């Protein structure tokens, strides 16, 4: 598995793109406000983003989830304690989230 880290302004959030294989299948962890950078990098490296992983529901981590969802991301994974999460479709990715919460 490979990883690329992005730092998302204005709050300096760490955002991660994880993928496996070439062309890659990947996941974004806490997209924050870095979606344009993530999508550019993914296209350049032939990575298909299948999952969004949110470690928690603070606005600065989930801000652009909807923007990624428009790109046909398959599912969302939420961290423990995100039962108040307003996203309609939550699934899980066993390689990334050991104890997912499903809605």
Helices and strands as residue ranges (DSSP letters): E 2-8, E 13-20, E 24-29, H 35-44, E 47-54, H 59-62, H 65-69, E 75-78
